Amino acid sequence: MPAVASSSPLSVLAAAADLPERPDGLSEVETITLIAALRSVPDPRNARGRRYSLQAILMLALTGVMAGARSWTALAQWAREGPHQVRLCGPSPSLWTFRRVLCDVDIAAVEAALAAWVLGRRRAAARAESAGPVGPRAAERVVLSCDGKVVRGSRTTEGTATALFGVFEQRHRLVLTQRAIAEGNEIAAFAQTLDTLPDLREVLISADALHTQREHAAYLHGRGAYYLFTVKRNQPTLHAALAALPWAALDRQVRRQAGHGRVETRSIAVLSADSVPDIEQLFPHAAQVMRVIRTRTNRATGKRSQEVIYAITSLDHRQADPGLLAGWLQDHWGIENRVHHVRDVTHGEDASRIRTGTGPQLMAALRNTDLNLARLRGESNIAASQRRNAWAGSTAADTVNAA
């Protein structure tokens, strides 16, 4: 990783000149895209008396999170003792410096910088894939999953905790952006968060039943996007209409998979939305409706459970067949399994007691960036990646370079 000067913003060209050629084919300028992106974040401090640049503090915090730091104290120890390769003038930042700066930073600017960086890396990954064998065009669609998460360890004496709404890209398993949920209103956060993404044309947005809202369907249609929403009893009229359809008379696809000590069977049936009476009044821009019967069998006990799931989408039969819809619906929960669960278990997010200012959201953004960095390098075990970052002196820096 290029050393980040502690007294002035990084010069992209000067830093690039000092970088060696990389064997993975990335150009010199590409190796510092993340550092360059953070230049756009304004420094909340007065210019007089600054010892460390904001960019240096952010990069110290990011590499510290990559090595397992969960608190201001841990970040200060990482800055003091860790092999982070960020050059500092004088003593390393104290925990009070990390707390003061990172709790006052413009979190919207940080999120925007990180979103711009990861969108650029996703486009680069997509271009690399397009150079390979060509698959079915419908299967190449960009699919984004949306969901909210509470950072439980950030709960204050007033009883409130920071809640965040995130957007996850299914194919490359990247967190694209997140936004704080104001006053617990996750429904309002849907459009506010997606507004931070510049182009949603032809993109499919998946969400759980909470976001099966007419306003969301109209919003996505207005931006040229499509939706895939789960339908539950929070939309009682729509749910009853879907349940009453002649599903038993339809041909079904059956998928079976085994793992985690259980066998799961999914029976999938899809109908044109025209089959639903008054569908346009019930839900706008609907093209297809779907029923999935999910049966799970515990291998150890033999116990079976069954769940019936209904869904609705604005993609028609020419744009998505039942197999694609079922796969996208199942992969929606990647945001839970590959983001929320990993942040809670591997990063210890719910155990973190950072509560002040923008600190909880800033640390969540850095954890998302750690996930993105690992997955851009092809990592599947985030815990193992974190251990390597902590044990090997140059691993965290090399990971940032490779992004």
ChimeraX attribute file (.defattr): number of C-alpha atoms within 10 A of each C-alpha:
attribute: neighborCount
match mode: 1-to-1
recipient: residues
	/A:1	21
	/A:2	22
	/A:3	16
	/A:4	24
	/A:5	18
	/A:6	20
	/A:7	15
	/A:8	14
	/A:9	17
	/A:10	20
	/A:11	13
	/A:12	16
	/A:13	11
	/A:14	10
	/A:15	16
	/A:16	16
	/A:17	11
	/A:18	11
	/A:19	16
	/A:20	9
	/A:21	11
	/A:22	12
	/A:23	8
	/A:24	7
	/A:25	9
	/A:26	13
	/A:27	15
	/A:28	19
	/A:29	14
	/A:30	15
	/A:31	22
	/A:32	21
	/A:33	20
	/A:34	21
	/A:35	24
	/A:36	18
	/A:37	18
	/A:38	24
	/A:39	17
	/A:40	14
	/A:41	19
	/A:42	14
	/A:43	16
	/A:44	14
	/A:45	14
	/A:46	7
	/A:47	9
	/A:48	6
	/A:49	7
	/A:50	12
	/A:51	16
	/A:52	21
	/A:53	19
	/A:54	26
	/A:55	25
	/A:56	24
	/A:57	22
	/A:58	21
	/A:59	23
	/A:60	23
	/A:61	27
	/A:62	24
	/A:63	28
	/A:64	28
	/A:65	26
	/A:66	30
	/A:67	27
	/A:68	22
	/A:69	23
	/A:70	21
	/A:71	22
	/A:72	22
	/A:73	15
	/A:74	17
	/A:75	27
	/A:76	23
	/A:77	17
	/A:78	23
	/A:79	25
	/A:80	15
	/A:81	10
	/A:82	18
	/A:83	19
	/A:84	25
	/A:85	18
	/A:86	19
	/A:87	14
	/A:88	20
	/A:89	10
	/A:90	9
	/A:91	9
	/A:92	18
	/A:93	20
	/A:94	16
	/A:95	16
	/A:96	12
	/A:97	15
	/A:98	22
	/A:99	20
	/A:100	17
	/A:101	18
	/A:102	26
	/A:103	21
	/A:104	17
	/A:105	21
	/A:106	16
	/A:107	21
	/A:108	17
	/A:109	14
	/A:110	21
	/A:111	22
	/A:112	20
	/A:113	20
	/A:114	23
	/A:115	21
	/A:116	21
	/A:117	20
	/A:118	24
	/A:119	18
	/A:120	14
	/A:121	20
	/A:122	20
	/A:123	11
	/A:124	12
	/A:125	13
	/A:126	15
	/A:127	11
	/A:128	10
	/A:129	11
	/A:130	12
	/A:131	8
	/A:132	8
	/A:133	6
	/A:134	9
	/A:135	9
	/A:136	7
	/A:137	9
	/A:138	12
	/A:139	15
	/A:140	12
	/A:141	14
	/A:142	17
	/A:143	22
	/A:144	27
	/A:145	24
	/A:146	24
	/A:147	23
	/A:148	22
	/A:149	17
	/A:150	19
	/A:151	24
	/A:152	19
	/A:153	17
	/A:154	23
	/A:155	19
	/A:156	14
	/A:157	8
	/A:158	6
	/A:159	7
	/A:160	13
	/A:161	17
	/A:162	23
	/A:163	23
	/A:164	22
	/A:165	22
	/A:166	26
	/A:167	24
	/A:168	26
	/A:169	22
	/A:170	20
	/A:171	16
	/A:172	16
	/A:173	18
	/A:174	26
	/A:175	27
	/A:176	25
	/A:177	26
	/A:178	27
	/A:179	22
	/A:180	23
	/A:181	22
	/A:182	13
	/A:183	10
	/A:184	15
	/A:185	11
	/A:186	20
	/A:187	17
	/A:188	14
	/A:189	21
	/A:190	22
	/A:191	14
	/A:192	16
	/A:193	19
	/A:194	22
	/A:195	12
	/A:196	17
	/A:197	15
	/A:198	9
	/A:199	12
	/A:200	19
	/A:201	14
	/A:202	16
	/A:203	17
	/A:204	21
	/A:205	25
	/A:206	27
	/A:207	22
	/A:208	18
	/A:209	16
	/A:210	16
	/A:211	21
	/A:212	23
	/A:213	17
	/A:214	13
	/A:215	14
	/A:216	17
	/A:217	23
	/A:218	17
	/A:219	16
	/A:220	22
	/A:221	18
	/A:222	12
	/A:223	14
	/A:224	14
	/A:225	19
	/A:226	25
	/A:227	24
	/A:228	28
	/A:229	24
	/A:230	22
	/A:231	26
	/A:232	19
	/A:233	11
	/A:234	13
	/A:235	15
	/A:236	11
	/A:237	12
	/A:238	20
	/A:239	18
	/A:240	13
	/A:241	15
	/A:242	24
	/A:243	14
	/A:244	10
	/A:245	15
	/A:246	10
	/A:247	16
	/A:248	8
	/A:249	8
	/A:250	11
	/A:251	11
	/A:252	16
	/A:253	14
	/A:254	14
	/A:255	13
	/A:256	12
	/A:257	10
	/A:258	12
	/A:259	8
	/A:260	7
	/A:261	10
	/A:262	16
	/A:263	16
	/A:264	17
	/A:265	17
	/A:266	21
	/A:267	17
	/A:268	22
	/A:269	22
	/A:270	24
	/A:271	21
	/A:272	15
	/A:273	22
	/A:274	13
	/A:275	15
	/A:276	18
	/A:277	12
	/A:278	11
	/A:279	17
	/A:280	13
	/A:281	10
	/A:282	16
	/A:283	20
	/A:284	17
	/A:285	21
	/A:286	22
	/A:287	18
	/A:288	24
	/A:289	28
	/A:290	23
	/A:291	25
	/A:292	21
	/A:293	16
	/A:294	18
	/A:295	16
	/A:296	20
	/A:297	17
	/A:298	14
	/A:299	14
	/A:300	8
	/A:301	9
	/A:302	11
	/A:303	10
	/A:304	13
	/A:305	11
	/A:306	13
	/A:307	10
	/A:308	13
	/A:309	16
	/A:310	20
	/A:311	23
	/A:312	26
	/A:313	26
	/A:314	24
	/A:315	21
	/A:316	15
	/A:317	13
	/A:318	7
	/A:319	13
	/A:320	18
	/A:321	15
	/A:322	19
	/A:323	16
	/A:324	13
	/A:325	23
	/A:326	23
	/A:327	10
	/A:328	22
	/A:329	20
	/A:330	10
	/A:331	19
	/A:332	25
	/A:333	20
	/A:334	19
	/A:335	25
	/A:336	18
	/A:337	12
	/A:338	18
	/A:339	21
	/A:340	21
	/A:341	15
	/A:342	20
	/A:343	21
	/A:344	15
	/A:345	12
	/A:346	15
	/A:347	24
	/A:348	15
	/A:349	25
	/A:350	16
	/A:351	15
	/A:352	19
	/A:353	18
	/A:354	23
	/A:355	19
	/A:356	16
	/A:357	16
	/A:358	20
	/A:359	25
	/A:360	25
	/A:361	26
	/A:362	23
	/A:363	22
	/A:364	18
	/A:365	22
	/A:366	22
	/A:367	24
	/A:368	23
	/A:369	25
	/A:370	26
	/A:371	25
	/A:372	23
	/A:373	23
	/A:374	23
	/A:375	18
	/A:376	19
	/A:377	12
	/A:378	10
	/A:379	14
	/A:380	12
	/A:381	13
	/A:382	19
	/A:383	17
	/A:384	12
	/A:385	22
	/A:386	23
	/A:387	14
	/A:388	16
	/A:389	24
	/A:390	23
	/A:391	13
	/A:392	11
	/A:393	14
	/A:394	15
	/A:395	22
	/A:396	28
	/A:397	20
	/A:398	14
	/A:399	20
	/A:400	23
	/A:401	21
	/A:402	21
	/A:403	20
